[in-house]
Amino acid sequence: MPRRLRALIGLLLDSDPVVHTPMRLMESLAPRSSSEFRARHLLLRVLSPTQRKEFERHGYFTVHASGWGRFRVMPRTTFNVVDTRTGICYCAGPEGVVPLSDLMLAQKLVLEHDPTYFFAVARSRSELQQ
């Protein structure tokens, strides 16, 4: 993984005051409600074996958006889709509150099946603009 992307992922994870170490990250991702438990179970079933392994190890997974490139879906509720080439962060999701795993799954599916729509509605920012 390129050093710049590693640093960006570190920034994204460290920007949450509760999540500072890989162990704390995994604890924060643990389902805390029955809806999150079901959402996590569904997410794990839909992820490819490679994505599942990456998610279980790091808490995020990589998605290939045809014609757009590769994106990391991070365990955050805002600006959690990161372009692995440029480091630009994208934010697009439902208006209501949904379990984090459902948000991540929805983003995965839209990126893989209709990336043009995702980028038409997503907001973006460079992590350096924070």
N, CA, C and O atoms as a GROMACS GRO file, in nm:
protein
  520
    1MET      N    1   0.085  -0.117   0.000
    1MET     CA    2   0.000   0.000   0.000
    1MET      C    3   0.089   0.124   0.000
    1MET      O    4   0.185   0.131   0.078
    2PRO      N    5   0.060   0.221  -0.086
    2PRO     CA    6   0.141   0.341  -0.092
    2PRO      C    7   0.144   0.414   0.044
    2PRO      O    8   0.045   0.416   0.117
    3ARG      N    9   0.258   0.472   0.074
    3ARG     CA   10   0.277   0.540   0.203
    3ARG      C   11   0.175   0.652   0.223
    3ARG      O   12   0.123   0.669   0.333
    4ARG      N   13   0.146   0.728   0.117
    4ARG     CA   14   0.050   0.838   0.129
    4ARG      C   15  -0.089   0.787   0.167
    4ARG      O   16  -0.157   0.847   0.251
    5LEU      N   17  -0.131   0.675   0.106
    5LEU     CA   18  -0.261   0.618   0.138
    5LEU      C   19  -0.262   0.565   0.281
    5LEU      O   20  -0.361   0.583   0.352
    6ARG      N   21  -0.154   0.501   0.323
    6ARG     CA   22  -0.145   0.453   0.462
    6ARG      C   23  -0.160   0.570   0.559
    6ARG      O   24  -0.230   0.560   0.659
    7ALA      N   25  -0.092   0.681   0.528
    7ALA     CA   26  -0.100   0.799   0.615
    7ALA      C   27  -0.241   0.855   0.618
    7ALA      O   28  -0.290   0.895   0.723
    8LEU      N   29  -0.307   0.858   0.502
    8LEU     CA   30  -0.443   0.908   0.495
    8LEU      C   31  -0.538   0.820   0.576
    8LEU      O   32  -0.622   0.872   0.650
    9ILE      N   33  -0.524   0.689   0.563
    9ILE     CA   34  -0.609   0.599   0.641
    9ILE      C   35  -0.584   0.621   0.790
    9ILE      O   36  -0.678   0.620   0.870
   10GLY      N   37  -0.459   0.641   0.826
   10GLY     CA   38  -0.427   0.671   0.966
   10GLY      C   39  -0.495   0.799   1.011
   10GLY      O   40  -0.547   0.804   1.122
   11LEU      N   41  -0.494   0.903   0.926
   11LEU     CA   42  -0.562   1.028   0.960
   11LEU      C   43  -0.711   1.006   0.979
   11LEU      O   44  -0.771   1.058   1.073
   12LEU      N   45  -0.771   0.930   0.889
   12LEU     CA   46  -0.915   0.905   0.899
   12LEU      C   47  -0.949   0.832   1.027
   12LEU      O   48  -1.046   0.866   1.094
   13LEU      N   49  -0.871   0.732   1.061
   13LEU     CA   50  -0.900   0.656   1.181
   13LEU      C   51  -0.868   0.736   1.305
   13LEU      O   52  -0.942   0.729   1.404
   14ASP      N   53  -0.760   0.813   1.303
   14ASP     CA   54  -0.721   0.890   1.421
   14ASP      C   55  -0.808   1.013   1.442
   14ASP      O   56  -0.806   1.071   1.550
   15SER      N   57  -0.885   1.054   1.341
   15SER     CA   58  -0.969   1.172   1.358
   15SER      C   59  -1.086   1.144   1.452
   15SER      O   60  -1.149   1.237   1.501
   16ASP      N   61  -1.115   1.019   1.476
   16ASP     CA   62  -1.218   0.981   1.572
   16ASP      C   63  -1.148   0.962   1.706
   16ASP      O   64  -1.064   0.874   1.719
   17PRO      N   65  -1.180   1.043   1.808
   17PRO     CA   66  -1.107   1.037   1.934
   17PRO      C   67  -1.120   0.903   2.005
   17PRO      O   68  -1.038   0.871   2.091
   18VAL      N   69  -1.220   0.823   1.970
   18VAL     CA   70  -1.237   0.695   2.036
   18VAL      C   71  -1.148   0.588   1.974
   18VAL      O   72  -1.113   0.491   2.041
   19VAL      N   73  -1.110   0.605   1.846
   19VAL     CA   74  -1.037   0.503   1.773
   19VAL      C   75  -0.894   0.548   1.750
   19VAL      O   76  -0.869   0.640   1.672
   20HIS      N   77  -0.798   0.485   1.820
   20HIS     CA   78  -0.658   0.523   1.804
   20HIS      C   79  -0.567   0.406   1.769
   20HIS      O   80  -0.458   0.428   1.715
   21THR      N   81  -0.608   0.286   1.798
   21THR     CA   82  -0.525   0.170   1.769
   21THR      C   83  -0.607   0.069   1.692
   21THR      O   84  -0.730   0.075   1.694
   22PRO      N   85  -0.541  -0.026   1.624
   22PRO     CA   86  -0.618  -0.128   1.553
   22PRO      C   87  -0.713  -0.204   1.645
   22PRO      O   88  -0.824  -0.237   1.605
   23MET      N   89  -0.671  -0.232   1.768
   23MET     CA   90  -0.757  -0.304   1.862
   23MET      C   91  -0.879  -0.218   1.898
   23MET      O   92  -0.991  -0.269   1.904
   24ARG      N   93  -0.857  -0.090   1.923
   24ARG     CA   94  -0.969   0.000   1.956
   24ARG      C   95  -1.062   0.012   1.836
   24ARG      O   96  -1.184   0.020   1.852
   25LEU      N   97  -1.005   0.013   1.715
   25LEU     CA   98  -1.088   0.019   1.596
   25LEU      C   99  -1.179  -0.102   1.590
   25LEU      O  100  -1.299  -0.087   1.568
   26MET      N  101  -1.125  -0.220   1.609
   26MET     CA  102  -1.206  -0.341   1.600
   26MET      C  103  -1.311  -0.344   1.711
   26MET      O  104  -1.423  -0.390   1.688
   27GLU      N  105  -1.276  -0.295   1.829
   27GLU     CA  106  -1.375  -0.287   1.937
   27GLU      C  107  -1.487  -0.191   1.898
   27GLU      O  108  -1.604  -0.219   1.925
   28SER      N  109  -1.452  -0.079   1.836
   28SER     CA  110  -1.554   0.018   1.799
   28SER      C  111  -1.644  -0.034   1.688
   28SER      O  112  -1.757   0.012   1.673
   29LEU      N  113  -1.595  -0.131   1.609
   29LEU     CA  114  -1.675  -0.187   1.501
   29LEU      C  115  -1.765  -0.301   1.547
   29LEU      O  116  -1.851  -0.347   1.472
   30ALA      N  117  -1.746  -0.348   1.669
   30ALA     CA  118  -1.825  -0.460   1.719
   30ALA      C  119  -1.973  -0.420   1.723
   30ALA      O  120  -2.006  -0.311   1.770
   31PRO      N  121  -2.061  -0.507   1.674
   31PRO     CA  122  -2.204  -0.476   1.677
   31PRO      C  123  -2.252  -0.449   1.820
   31PRO      O  124  -2.222  -0.528   1.911
   32ARG      N  125  -2.324  -0.340   1.841
   32ARG     CA  126  -2.373  -0.304   1.974
   32ARG      C  127  -2.525  -0.314   1.984
   32ARG      O  128  -2.582  -0.294   2.091
   33SER      N  129  -2.590  -0.346   1.874
   33SER     CA  130  -2.736  -0.361   1.875
   33SER      C  131  -2.772  -0.477   1.783
   33SER      O  132  -2.691  -0.523   1.703
   34SER      N  133  -2.895  -0.523   1.796
   34SER     CA  134  -2.937  -0.635   1.711
   34SER      C  135  -2.939  -0.593   1.564
   34SER      O  136  -2.909  -0.674   1.477
   35SER      N  137  -2.975  -0.467   1.536
   35SER     CA  138  -2.977  -0.422   1.396
   35SER      C  139  -2.835  -0.416   1.340
   35SER      O  140  -2.813  -0.454   1.225
   36GLU      N  141  -2.739  -0.370   1.419
   36GLU     CA  142  -2.600  -0.367   1.372
   36GLU      C  143  -2.546  -0.509   1.356
   36GLU      O  144  -2.471  -0.537   1.263
   37PHE      N  145  -2.584  -0.599   1.445
   37PHE     CA  146  -2.541  -0.738   1.435
   37PHE      C  147  -2.590  -0.799   1.304
   37PHE      O  148  -2.514  -0.864   1.233
   38ARG      N  149  -2.718  -0.777   1.272
   38ARG     CA  150  -2.774  -0.830   1.146
   38ARG      C  151  -2.708  -0.763   1.025
   38ARG      O  152  -2.679  -0.829   0.926
   39ALA      N  153  -2.686  -0.632   1.035
   39ALA     CA  154  -2.622  -0.560   0.925
   39ALA      C  155  -2.480  -0.611   0.902
   39ALA      O  156  -2.438  -0.629   0.787
   40ARG      N  157  -2.406  -0.636   1.009
   40ARG     CA  158  -2.269  -0.688   0.997
   40ARG      C  159  -2.270  -0.826   0.934
   40ARG      O  160  -2.187  -0.856   0.849
   41HIS      N  161  -2.363  -0.909   0.975
   41HIS     CA  162  -2.374  -1.044   0.919
   41HIS      C  163  -2.399  -1.037   0.768
   41HIS      O  164  -2.337  -1.110   0.692
   42LEU      N  165  -2.490  -0.949   0.726
   42LEU     CA  166  -2.519  -0.933   0.583
   42LEU      C  167  -2.398  -0.880   0.508
   42LEU      O  168  -2.364  -0.929   0.401
   43LEU      N  169  -2.332  -0.779   0.564
   43LEU     CA  170  -2.212  -0.723   0.500
   43LEU      C  171  -2.109  -0.833   0.477
   43LEU      O  172  -2.054  -0.843   0.367
   44LEU      N  173  -2.081  -0.912   0.577
   44LEU     CA  174  -1.980  -1.018   0.564
   44LEU      C  175  -2.020  -1.121   0.459
   44LEU      O  176  -1.934  -1.177   0.391
   45ARG      N  177  -2.151  -1.147   0.446
   45ARG     CA  178  -2.197  -1.244   0.345
   45ARG      C  179  -2.180  -1.190   0.204
   45ARG      O  180  -2.154  -1.266   0.111
   46VAL      N  181  -2.193  -1.058   0.186
   46VAL     CA  182  -2.189  -0.999   0.053
   46VAL      C  183  -2.047  -0.965   0.007
   46VAL      O  184  -2.019  -0.965  -0.113
   47LEU      N  185  -1.958  -0.938   0.101
   47LEU     CA  186  -1.820  -0.906   0.063
   47LEU      C  187  -1.755  -1.024  -0.007
   47LEU      O  188  -1.784  -1.140   0.024
   48SER      N  189  -1.667  -0.995  -0.102
   48SER     CA  190  -1.589  -1.101  -0.166
   48SER      C  191  -1.493  -1.158  -0.061
   48SER      O  192  -1.470  -1.093   0.041
   49PRO      N  193  -1.437  -1.276  -0.084
   49PRO     CA  194  -1.341  -1.329   0.013
   49PRO      C  195  -1.225  -1.234   0.042
   49PRO      O  196  -1.182  -1.222   0.156
   50THR      N  197  -1.176  -1.166  -0.061
   50THR     CA  198  -1.065  -1.072  -0.041
   50THR      C  199  -1.111  -0.952   0.042
   50THR      O  200  -1.041  -0.910   0.134
   51GLN      N  201  -1.229  -0.899   0.010
   51GLN     CA  202  -1.282  -0.786   0.086
   51GLN      C  203  -1.310  -0.825   0.231
   51GLN      O  204  -1.283  -0.747   0.323
   52ARG      N  205  -1.363  -0.945   0.251
   52ARG     CA  206  -1.393  -0.992   0.387
   52ARG      C  207  -1.266  -1.002   0.469
   52ARG      O  208  -1.262  -0.959   0.584
   53LYS      N  209  -1.162  -1.058   0.410
   53LYS     CA  210  -1.034  -1.072   0.481
   53LYS      C  211  -0.979  -0.934   0.518
   53LYS      O  212  -0.932  -0.913   0.630
   54GLU      N  213  -0.985  -0.840   0.422
   54GLU     CA  214  -0.937  -0.705   0.446
   54GLU      C  215  -1.020  -0.637   0.556
   54GLU      O  216  -0.964  -0.569   0.643
   55PHE      N  217  -1.151  -0.654   0.550
   55PHE     CA  218  -1.238  -0.594   0.651
   55PHE      C  219  -1.212  -0.652   0.790
   55PHE      O  220  -1.203  -0.578   0.888
   56GLU      N  221  -1.198  -0.783   0.798
   56GLU     CA  222  -1.174  -0.845   0.928
   56GLU      C  223  -1.038  -0.807   0.984
   56GLU      O  224  -1.020  -0.802   1.106
   57ARG      N  225  -0.943  -0.782   0.897
   57ARG     CA  226  -0.809  -0.747   0.943
   57ARG      C  227  -0.794  -0.597   0.974
   57ARG      O  228  -0.730  -0.560   1.072
   58HIS      N  229  -0.854  -0.511   0.889
   58HIS     CA  230  -0.830  -0.367   0.900
   58HIS      C  231  -0.954  -0.284   0.934
   58HIS      O  232  -0.941  -0.169   0.975
   59GLY      N  233  -1.072  -0.341   0.917
   59GLY     CA  234  -1.194  -0.265   0.943
   59GLY      C  235  -1.246  -0.190   0.822
   59GLY      O  236  -1.350  -0.123   0.832
   60TYR      N  237  -1.179  -0.197   0.709
   60TYR     CA  238  -1.224  -0.135   0.585
   60TYR      C  239  -1.205  -0.236   0.473
   60TYR      O  240  -1.142  -0.340   0.492
   61PHE      N  241  -1.261  -0.206   0.356
   61PHE     CA  242  -1.242  -0.292   0.240
   61PHE      C  243  -1.231  -0.205   0.116
   61PHE      O  244  -1.273  -0.090   0.115
   62THR      N  245  -1.174  -0.263   0.011
   62THR     CA  246  -1.150  -0.193  -0.114
   62THR      C  247  -1.251  -0.237  -0.219
   62THR      O  248  -1.282  -0.356  -0.232
   63VAL      N  249  -1.302  -0.140  -0.294
   63VAL     CA  250  -1.401  -0.165  -0.398
   63VAL      C  251  -1.346  -0.112  -0.530
   63VAL      O  252  -1.287  -0.004  -0.534
   64HIS      N  253  -1.366  -0.187  -0.638
   64HIS     CA  254  -1.330  -0.140  -0.772
   64HIS      C  255  -1.456  -0.082  -0.835
   64HIS      O  256  -1.554  -0.154  -0.855
   65ALA      N  257  -1.452   0.046  -0.867
   65ALA     CA  258  -1.563   0.112  -0.936
   65ALA      C  259  -1.522   0.123  -1.083
   65ALA      O  260  -1.434   0.201  -1.118
   66SER      N  261  -1.586   0.046  -1.168
   66SER     CA  262  -1.550   0.038  -1.308
   66SER      C  263  -1.545   0.177  -1.372
   66SER      O  264  -1.641   0.254  -1.368
   67GLY      N  265  -1.430   0.206  -1.432
   67GLY     CA  266  -1.411   0.334  -1.498
   67GLY      C  267  -1.370   0.446  -1.404
   67GLY      O  268  -1.338   0.556  -1.450
   68TRP      N  269  -1.370   0.422  -1.276
   68TRP     CA  270  -1.340   0.526  -1.176
   68TRP      C  271  -1.218   0.494  -1.092
   68TRP      O  272  -1.151   0.586  -1.044
   69GLY      N  273  -1.186   0.367  -1.074
   69GLY     CA  274  -1.070   0.330  -0.994
   69GLY      C  275  -1.107   0.249  -0.870
   69GLY      O  276  -1.214   0.188  -0.862
   70ARG      N  277  -1.014   0.250  -0.775
   70ARG     CA  278  -1.031   0.172  -0.652
   70ARG      C  279  -1.055   0.267  -0.534
   70ARG      O  280  -0.994   0.374  -0.524
   71PHE      N  281  -1.146   0.226  -0.447
   71PHE     CA  282  -1.186   0.308  -0.335
   71PHE      C  283  -1.192   0.224  -0.208
   71PHE      O  284  -1.235   0.109  -0.210
   72ARG      N  285  -1.148   0.284  -0.098
   72ARG     CA  286  -1.157   0.219   0.032
   72ARG      C  287  -1.284   0.266   0.100
   72ARG      O  288  -1.309   0.386   0.108
   73VAL      N  289  -1.364   0.174   0.149
   73VAL     CA  290  -1.482   0.207   0.226
   73VAL      C  291  -1.443   0.191   0.373
   73VAL      O  292  -1.421   0.080   0.422
   74MET      N  293  -1.434   0.305   0.442
   74MET     CA  294  -1.385   0.311   0.578
   74MET      C  295  -1.501   0.303   0.678
   74MET      O  296  -1.614   0.335   0.643
   75PRO      N  297  -1.473   0.261   0.802
   75PRO     CA  298  -1.578   0.249   0.904
   75PRO      C  299  -1.611   0.383   0.969
   75PRO      O  300  -1.586   0.403   1.088
   76ARG      N  301  -1.666   0.473   0.890
   76ARG     CA  302  -1.706   0.605   0.938
   76ARG      C  303  -1.839   0.640   0.874
   76ARG      O  304  -1.879   0.578   0.776
   77THR      N  305  -1.908   0.736   0.929
   77THR     CA  306  -2.038   0.772   0.874
   77THR      C  307  -2.031   0.887   0.774
   77THR      O  308  -2.126   0.908   0.698
   78THR      N  309  -1.920   0.961   0.772
   78THR     CA  310  -1.907   1.071   0.676
   78THR      C  311  -1.770   1.066   0.610
   78THR      O  312  -1.671   1.027   0.672
   79PHE      N  313  -1.767   1.105   0.484
   79PHE     CA  314  -1.643   1.108   0.405
   79PHE      C  315  -1.560   0.981   0.426
   79PHE      O  316  -1.440   0.986   0.454
   80ASN      N  317  -1.627   0.868   0.413
   80ASN     CA  318  -1.563   0.740   0.440
   80ASN      C  319  -1.524   0.661   0.316
   80ASN      O  320  -1.471   0.551   0.328
   81VAL      N  321  -1.549   0.713   0.198
   81VAL     CA  322  -1.507   0.647   0.074
   81VAL      C  323  -1.386   0.723   0.022
   81VAL      O  324  -1.396   0.841  -0.012
   82VAL      N  325  -1.270   0.655   0.017
   82VAL     CA  326  -1.144   0.721  -0.013
   82VAL      C  327  -1.086   0.668  -0.144
   82VAL      O  328  -1.069   0.547  -0.160
   83ASP      N  329  -1.056   0.757  -0.236
   83ASP     CA  330  -0.991   0.721  -0.361
   83ASP      C  331  -0.848   0.678  -0.328
   83ASP      O  332  -0.772   0.756  -0.271
   84THR      N  333  -0.811   0.555  -0.364
   84THR     CA  334  -0.678   0.504  -0.328
   84THR      C  335  -0.566   0.572  -0.405
   84THR      O  336  -0.450   0.565  -0.363
   85ARG      N  337  -0.598   0.638  -0.516
   85ARG     CA  338  -0.496   0.708  -0.594
   85ARG      C  339  -0.474   0.850  -0.545
   85ARG      O  340  -0.360   0.893  -0.525
   86THR      N  341  -0.584   0.923  -0.525
   86THR     CA  342  -0.574   1.066  -0.497
   86THR      C  343  -0.589   1.102  -0.350
   86THR      O  344  -0.545   1.208  -0.307
   87GLY      N  345  -0.653   1.014  -0.273
   87GLY     CA  346  -0.679   1.045  -0.133
   87GLY      C  347  -0.803   1.131  -0.113
   87GLY      O  348  -0.833   1.169   0.000
   88ILE      N  349  -0.875   1.163  -0.220
   88ILE     CA  350  -0.998   1.241  -0.207
   88ILE      C  351  -1.102   1.154  -0.137
   88ILE      O  352  -1.118   1.036  -0.168
   89CYS      N  353  -1.172   1.215  -0.041
   89CYS     CA  354  -1.275   1.145   0.036
   89CYS      C  355  -1.413   1.183  -0.017
   89CYS      O  356  -1.438   1.298  -0.052
   90TYR      N  357  -1.503   1.085  -0.022
   90TYR     CA  358  -1.638   1.107  -0.070
   90TYR      C  359  -1.738   1.068   0.038
   90TYR      O  360  -1.712   0.982   0.122
   91CYS      N  361  -1.852   1.136   0.033
   91CYS     CA  362  -1.959   1.112   0.130
   91CYS      C  363  -2.091   1.103   0.056
   91CYS      O  364  -2.132   1.199  -0.010
   92ALA      N  365  -2.158   0.990   0.066
   92ALA     CA  366  -2.291   0.972   0.009
   92ALA      C  367  -2.359   0.861   0.086
   92ALA      O  368  -2.302   0.753   0.103
   93GLY      N  369  -2.477   0.886   0.132
   93GLY     CA  370  -2.549   0.785   0.208
   93GLY      C  371  -2.694   0.824   0.226
   93GLY      O  372  -2.738   0.928   0.176
   94PRO      N  373  -2.768   0.741   0.296
   94PRO     CA  374  -2.910   0.768   0.318
   94PRO      C  375  -2.930   0.888   0.411
   94PRO      O  376  -2.840   0.926   0.486
   95GLU      N  377  -3.048   0.946   0.404
   95GLU     CA  378  -3.078   1.060   0.490
   95GLU      C  379  -3.100   1.019   0.634
   95GLU      O  380  -3.067   1.094   0.726
   96GLY      N  381  -3.155   0.903   0.657
   96GLY     CA  382  -3.184   0.856   0.792
   96GLY      C  383  -3.064   0.787   0.855
   96GLY      O  384  -2.960   0.768   0.792
   97VAL      N  385  -3.081   0.751   0.980
   97VAL     CA  386  -2.977   0.679   1.052
   97VAL      C  387  -2.990   0.530   1.022
   97VAL      O  388  -3.097   0.471   1.038
   98VAL      N  389  -2.880   0.470   0.979
   98VAL     CA  390  -2.877   0.326   0.953
   98VAL      C  391  -2.753   0.268   1.021
   98VAL      O  392  -2.658   0.342   1.049
   99PRO      N  393  -2.751   0.138   1.047
   99PRO     CA  394  -2.630   0.078   1.103
   99PRO      C  395  -2.511   0.103   1.011
   99PRO      O  396  -2.525   0.105   0.889
  100LEU      N  397  -2.394   0.121   1.070
  100LEU     CA  398  -2.273   0.150   0.993
  100LEU      C  399  -2.248   0.043   0.887
  100LEU      O  400  -2.209   0.076   0.775
  101SER      N  401  -2.267  -0.083   0.920
  101SER     CA  402  -2.244  -0.190   0.823
  101SER      C  403  -2.339  -0.180   0.704
  101SER      O  404  -2.299  -0.211   0.591
  102ASP      N  405  -2.463  -0.136   0.726
  102ASP     CA  406  -2.556  -0.116   0.615
  102ASP      C  407  -2.510  -0.002   0.525
  102ASP      O  408  -2.518  -0.013   0.403
  103LEU      N  409  -2.460   0.106   0.584
  103LEU     CA  410  -2.407   0.218   0.506
  103LEU      C  411  -2.291   0.170   0.419
  103LEU      O  412  -2.286   0.200   0.300
  104MET      N  413  -2.198   0.097   0.480
  104MET     CA  414  -2.081   0.049   0.406
  104MET      C  415  -2.123  -0.044   0.293
  104MET      O  416  -2.067  -0.038   0.184
  105LEU      N  417  -2.220  -0.131   0.319
  105LEU     CA  418  -2.268  -0.223   0.216
  105LEU      C  419  -2.336  -0.147   0.103
  105LEU      O  420  -2.313  -0.176  -0.014
  106ALA      N  421  -2.420  -0.050   0.136
  106ALA     CA  422  -2.487   0.029   0.032
  106ALA      C  423  -2.384   0.100  -0.056
  106ALA      O  424  -2.398   0.102  -0.179
  107GLN      N  425  -2.281   0.156   0.005
  107GLN     CA  426  -2.177   0.225  -0.073
  107GLN      C  427  -2.103   0.126  -0.163
  107GLN      O  428  -2.073   0.158  -0.278
  108LYS      N  429  -2.072   0.009  -0.111
  108LYS     CA  430  -2.005  -0.094  -0.191
  108LYS      C  431  -2.089  -0.128  -0.315
  108LYS      O  432  -2.037  -0.130  -0.427
  109LEU      N  433  -2.218  -0.153  -0.294
  109LEU     CA  434  -2.303  -0.194  -0.404
  109LEU      C  435  -2.318  -0.084  -0.509
  109LEU      O  436  -2.313  -0.113  -0.629
  110VAL      N  437  -2.336   0.039  -0.466
  110VAL     CA  438  -2.351   0.148  -0.563
  110VAL      C  439  -2.220   0.171  -0.637
  110VAL      O  440  -2.220   0.191  -0.759
  111LEU      N  441  -2.108   0.168  -0.566
  111LEU     CA  442  -1.978   0.186  -0.634
  111LEU      C  443  -1.953   0.077  -0.737
  111LEU      O  444  -1.901   0.105  -0.845
  112GLU      N  445  -1.991  -0.045  -0.706
  112GLU     CA  446  -1.966  -0.156  -0.798
  112GLU      C  447  -2.065  -0.160  -0.915
  112GLU      O  448  -2.030  -0.203  -1.024
  113HIS      N  449  -2.189  -0.114  -0.892
  113HIS     CA  450  -2.292  -0.133  -0.994
  113HIS      C  451  -2.338  -0.004  -1.062
  113HIS      O  452  -2.390  -0.010  -1.173
  114ASP      N  453  -2.320   0.111  -0.999
  114ASP     CA  454  -2.360   0.237  -1.060
  114ASP      C  455  -2.272   0.351  -1.008
  114ASP      O  456  -2.321   0.443  -0.944
  115PRO      N  457  -2.141   0.343  -1.036
  115PRO     CA  458  -2.051   0.445  -0.982
  115PRO      C  459  -2.082   0.586  -1.033
  115PRO      O  460  -2.055   0.683  -0.962
  116THR      N  461  -2.137   0.599  -1.152
  116THR     CA  462  -2.171   0.731  -1.204
  116THR      C  463  -2.274   0.798  -1.113
  116THR      O  464  -2.264   0.918  -1.085
  117TYR      N  465  -2.372   0.722  -1.067
  117TYR     CA  466  -2.472   0.776  -0.975
  117TYR      C  467  -2.405   0.815  -0.842
  117TYR      O  468  -2.430   0.924  -0.790
  118PHE      N  469  -2.320   0.728  -0.789
  118PHE     CA  470  -2.253   0.758  -0.662
  118PHE      C  471  -2.181   0.893  -0.671
  118PHE      O  472  -2.199   0.978  -0.584
  119PHE      N  473  -2.101   0.912  -0.775
  119PHE     CA  474  -2.022   1.034  -0.785
  119PHE      C  475  -2.107   1.156  -0.821
  119PHE      O  476  -2.067   1.269  -0.796
  120ALA      N  477  -2.225   1.133  -0.880
  120ALA     CA  478  -2.316   1.244  -0.909
  120ALA      C  479  -2.377   1.302  -0.781
  120ALA      O  480  -2.404   1.422  -0.773
  121VAL      N  481  -2.399   1.217  -0.682
  121VAL     CA  482  -2.464   1.264  -0.559
  121VAL      C  483  -2.366   1.284  -0.443
  121VAL      O  484  -2.400   1.350  -0.345
  122ALA      N  485  -2.246   1.230  -0.452
  122ALA     CA  486  -2.151   1.236  -0.341
  122ALA      C  487  -2.089   1.374  -0.328
  122ALA      O  488  -2.065   1.444  -0.426
  123ARG      N  489  -2.063   1.411  -0.205
  123ARG     CA  490  -1.982   1.529  -0.177
  123ARG      C  491  -1.839   1.480  -0.166
  123ARG      O  492  -1.814   1.365  -0.131
  124SER      N  493  -1.744   1.569  -0.195
  124SER     CA  494  -1.603   1.527  -0.188
  124SER      C  495  -1.521   1.634  -0.118
  124SER      O  496  -1.560   1.750  -0.110
  125ARG      N  497  -1.408   1.590  -0.068
  125ARG     CA  498  -1.310   1.682  -0.009
  125ARG      C  499  -1.176   1.612  -0.004
  125ARG      O  500  -1.167   1.490   0.006
  126SER      N  501  -1.075   1.693  -0.010
  126SER     CA  502  -0.940   1.642   0.011
  126SER      C  503  -0.920   1.634   0.160
  126SER      O  504  -0.962   1.725   0.233
  127GLU      N  505  -0.858   1.530   0.208
  127GLU     CA  506  -0.836   1.516   0.352
  127GLU      C  507  -0.752   1.632   0.405
  127GLU      O  508  -0.756   1.662   0.524
  128LEU      N  509  -0.676   1.696   0.318
  128LEU     CA  510  -0.593   1.808   0.359
  128LEU      C  511  -0.674   1.935   0.382
  128LEU      O  512  -0.624   2.030   0.441
  129GLN      N  513  -0.800   1.938   0.335
  129GLN     CA  514  -0.885   2.056   0.349
  129GLN      C  515  -0.952   2.064   0.485
  129GLN      O  516  -1.019   2.164   0.512
  130GLN      N  517  -0.939   1.966   0.570
  130GLN     CA  518  -1.011   1.963   0.697
  130GLN      C  519  -0.981   2.080   0.784
  130GLN      O  520  -1.035   2.090   0.894
   0.00000   0.00000   0.00000
